[in-house]
Amino acid sequence: GLNYRALQSRILYMMRTLLTLLKYQDVINAVDNFGNSATTEALLNDNFATAEYLYKQGGRVMMSEDKLAATLCYLLAQGKKKALAAWIKSGADPNARDMNNKTAYQFAYDTVTRSPSISY
């Protein structure tokens, strides 16, 4: 079964960590070994409320431009509107370019114009 005590302990630890980050604004945008900020990690884990809160506290989406563009293109391709909106609301740049020099907008346009089964 689910160990509620362990879960509660983990949640309290995460809350303390978040409060510590917020106390020291200069580290709220610190990046991990993969180049991702806390806001980025929240978004990658579909924790949109946390990402929005971090953004309001000064947290920003921090990841390489090509990875950001690829992520936005993936969300578009999968039809994940809620996730895409959360990324944009949290400061993700929709004009970021992927390794093919395409933005998410260009990817969406190319996808629609190449798919005759899509109609509006």
N, C-alpha and C positions, 0 to 999 in steps of 0.2 A: 504494500500500500504506500500511500504518500506520507512522507515524514514531514508533518506540519512544523515541528520544532526546527528542523534543519532548514526548511523553506523560510520560516519566519526569521531565523538567524541570518540567512543569506540576504533577505530583503533589507533587514536592518543594516547589514554591512554595506550594501549598495547605496542605501540612503545616506549613511555617514560619509561614504566616499564622494557622493554627489554634493553634499553640503560642504565638504572640504574643498572641492573644486570651485564651488561658487564663492567660497570665502576668499580664495586666492584667484581673482579674476585673470591674472596674467597667465595662469596655467589652464584655464578653461578650454583653450584652443590647442593645448599640447597634443602632440600626435604620438601614436603608438609605433611599434616597429614596422607596421604596414603603411604608415603615413596617414592614418585616420584619426580624426578628433573624436571626442566623446559624442558630439552631435551626429557625426557620420556613423559611428557605431550604433547609436540608437536607431537611426534610419535603416541601416543594413539589417537590423534585427526587428524591423517593423514596429518599433516602439515609438510611435508618432507623437504621443503626448509628451514623452520625455524629451524628444528632439525639439518640439515646439517650445517647451519650457527652457531648455538650454539655449535656444536661439534668443529668446526674450532676455536671457541673462547675459548675452554677449557671445554665446557659443556659435561657431560657424562650421559649415560643411568644409572639411579639410581633407582633400585627397587629390591625387594627381588629376590633371585636366582630362587626360584620355580615359582614365578609369571612371571619372564622373560622367563623361559623355557616354561611355559604354553602359554604365548603370542606368542612365536615363533612357537610352535606346532600348535596353532590355525591358524596363518597366513599360515603355510604350508598346513593344512587341507583345508583351504578355497581357496587355489591356489592364494593367494595375493602376487605375485612375487615382484611387485614394493614396496609394504610395507615391505616385508621381507628384500629386498635389502637395503631399507632406514634404517631399524633397525640395520643391520649389519654394514653399512657404518657409522652409528652414534655411533658405539662402543659397540653394544649389543654383549654379549659373546655367540656364538652359542654352546658352550660347557656347558652352564648353565644346571643344572639338575632339573627336576620337582619333584613333590612329590613321583613319582614312580621311581626316580633315572634315568630317561631317558633324553637324550639330544634331541634337535630338529632333529639331524641327525638320531638318533636311531628311533625316531618316524616316520620319513620319510621312513626309510628302512623297519620298521615293517608294515607300511601302504602299501607299494608297494608289499612286499612279501606276504601279506595276501589278496591282491586284484587281483584275476585272470583276471579281466576285463581290467586291465591296461597293455598295451603292449608298447614296445619301439622298 
